[in-house]
Structure formats: structure tokens, C-alpha cells
């Protein structure tokens, strides 16, 4: 942990005292000026939480790419070979990303308090778990988009699956209708070949798909994005139900899975540092 924290401080210092750090600081100020114009006053507390939460997730993704690119420079080769495990190096990149992005997010949050909404303790206590869980998830996802972690087509596979889910949700009814037609056709073919058991199974599967109000892809997509919809609904309503209160924990579970996957990729890859 001492090695991780030392390297985290190094990445934070090199990030903030660089041109990239200055650009992100300017980005935070521009975001504050656009969405929390001091001449108009800050929107209500619900928009305050959601708009700054979106900024935190976006800047976490971008900062992760910047720090990962910095960590992938050849000048750090003498550092990484001294670690007993590469995962310590990767963990330091994640820690520094989350800290840097959260500091920028809190800067926007502090500036937005000028002529801002009244914050009661109940609503104020909701902010840290919501923002931090989203930031950690965005940072873990961004690691897979960087050359630092990606191995071959790994990032294409991950983001391709996410893209297919998005496309599949919008075209779910068409896909379901096509699949029902194919299952019925295959069922008739299997029946003519004497495979009655397989034919019955395909026919029942087609009936089951045809009788569903929502398709399978829509349900899978709804399950995946449930934490985000639960958080937004609860923030807008001003209170969390028991299931909605678990949404940040589910986001952290997503982040843990993504980080374990990135650690597995990073531990086995051939390092190719940028000169």
C-alpha cells in the first residue's frame, strides 16, 4: 500500500502540474459557467446532484485516459520493473484518476454553491456515495479504452458488446419478430425430419417470445442500466427506496468486475511503452 500511495502521489503531482491538468481545470470552469451561471443562480438540488454527477463521470473517463497514457511512457519502465506485482502499478493509476477527477468535481460543486440551492444534511449525505461510485465505474471502464491496458482487440470486444446492447434495445421488437419467424420455420423443418422433441421446444420458445411484452435484449439492457435509472429516479423524487439505495453498491460491483478484467489483461500483456 505504501508503494501504491507513493506512486499515486507521483501521478497526481505530474498530472496537475502539466498542460493536461491545466486544460482539465479550464474544462471544469467552463462547465461551471455553462451549467451554473452565477448570474442566474444554481438550479434546484436535484439538478445540482445529477448535473455535477454527469460531469464527474465524464471527467473521470477523460482523466483516466490521460493518466494511463502518462503511465504508459517509457520513462516509467525503471519503476514498474521494481514492483512485485504489476497490479500495484495499475491500482495507482486508478487511485490517482479517481482522486484527480473527484477534486475537479468538487471544485465545480463548490463554485456552484454560489447563489446555489439550499442543502439540508439528508440530501448532502446522498452525494458522496453517488458521485464516487459513478466516478470509480467510469475510471475502471476508461482503463479498457487505453493502450495501457488493452490487449489486441479487448477494448473492441468490450465496447462492442455495450454498443450492441444499445442498438439491440432500439431494434429489439424487430429482432424478436425475426427470431420468432425463424424458430417457427426451424420447428417445422425439425418436425418433418422426425425430431419431434426439438420441434416442440422451438415452437414453445417462439410462443414464449411472441407473448412477451418486452424483448430479451430490452430486459437485459434494463437490468444493466438499472443502477443509473434507480439513482436518477431517486434523486428526482428526493428519497431512496431500499432497492434504490443499493444502486451505488451495484455500480461498485460493476467497477470491481471491470478492474479485475483490466488487471488480468495488464498482468499478462507484453508491455510496449510509448517512447
ABEGO torsion letter per residue (X at the ends): XAAAAAAAAAAAAAAAABAAAAAAAAAAAAAAAAABBAAAEBBBAAAAAAAAAAAAAAAAAAAAAAAAAAAABAAAAAAAAABABAAAAAAAAAAAAAAAAAAAAAAAAAAAABGBBBBBAAAAAAAAAAAAAAAAAAAAAAAAABAAABBEAAAAAAAAAAAAAAAAAAAAAAAAAAAAAAAAAAAAAAAAAGBAAAAAAAAAAAAAAAABABBAAAAAAAAAAAAAAAAAAAAAAGBBBAAAAAAAAAAAAAAAAAAAAAAAAAAABBBBBBX
